[in-house]
């Protein structure tokens, strides 16, 4: 079974972002809403993926200035694992 998500820190010319690739893209909106409680997140966009060997869509997370991206990736990953474990128990 595939893991429910994969996250990566990506460098862009303007700022670093965190990309979330979901195994089930129908959950993009629900996961976006779930992550919006983080005050360190400036915005979240659902974007088409152009890279090879990736999901068709991804969530791109933009952080506020002065936020430690490595710490935030860990916090987001933990929150997503909790979300998916809770969802599996509720079924």
Secondary structure, DSSP 8 states (H G I E B T S, - for coil): ---SEEEEEE--SS--EEEEEESSGGGHHHHHHHHTT-TTEEEEEEEE--STTS-SEEEEEEE-TT--HHHHHHHHHHHHHHHHHHHHHH-
